[in-house]
Amino acid sequence: MDLPEDAVSLSGEAEMAVSDPEGPLAIEAVAAERDALAREKTELQDMLLRGKADYDNMRRRYEKERLEQSEYGAMDAVKAYLPVLDDFERALAAECADKEYARGMELIYQRTVDVLKKLGLEPMSTEGVTFDPHVHHAIEMVSGTDAEDQAVLGEFQRGYHFKSRLLRPALVKVAVR
């Protein structure tokens, strides 16, 4: 007997069952093979669903990392530029005999600050705030002052945020009772 090319071959027990359709062994063999194929199908579907879920999770994680990289990619460059900004502030605080030169330095400083703000740099304000160890670094603690306990009395170095993330903590003087 010739079988078509797309015919499914049966196992030995199932083939015996087809040749002897009346036997109880035949029914049990076909049922067992059917159950085995159903289990295998279920396992393969489960593997497929798990693989698809893993792929979707990996794709979402990659997309999130890519967005963070593009959003915070300039953070290292801005952080490297902060000492130059500090030097500008110290230079502007010093007395200068040439007023035109001092005015030019102020303009350059202001333009630099504006560019860094457009990139996402946000200076922290420490005037009249309570000491917060998450954003301040206490360099000096002063007792016997009229200020409240844990109040920031002065700033040694300005702190900055970059797009709402702490870039550099402020170095401050704190009142202690």
Long-range contacts (C-beta under 8 A, 24 or more apart in sequence): 71-163, 72-162, 72-163, 72-165, 74-119, 74-120, 75-120, 75-162, 75-163, 75-165, 75-167, 78-116, 78-119, 78-120, 78-121, 78-162, 78-167, 79-162, 79-167, 79-168, 81-116, 82-160, 82-167, 82-168, 84-112, 85-112, 85-113, 85-116, 86-157, 86-158, 88-112, 89-158, 120-162, 120-163, 121-160, 121-161, 121-162, 121-167, 122-160, 122-161, 122-162, 122-163, 122-164, 123-158, 123-159, 123-160, 124-158, 124-159, 124-160, 124-161, 124-170, 126-152, 126-155, 126-158, 126-159, 126-170, 126-172, 127-152, 127-155, 128-152, 131-172, 131-174, 134-166, 135-159, 135-166, 135-169, 135-170, 136-169, 136-170, 136-171, 136-172, 136-174, 137-169, 137-170, 137-171, 137-172, 138-172, 138-173, 138-174, 139-171, 139-172, 139-173, 140-173, 140-174, 141-173, 141-174, 141-175, 141-176, 142-173, 142-174, 142-175, 142-176, 143-175, 143-176, 143-177, 145-175, 147-175, 148-175, 149-175, 149-176, 149-177, 150-174, 150-175, 150-176, 151-175
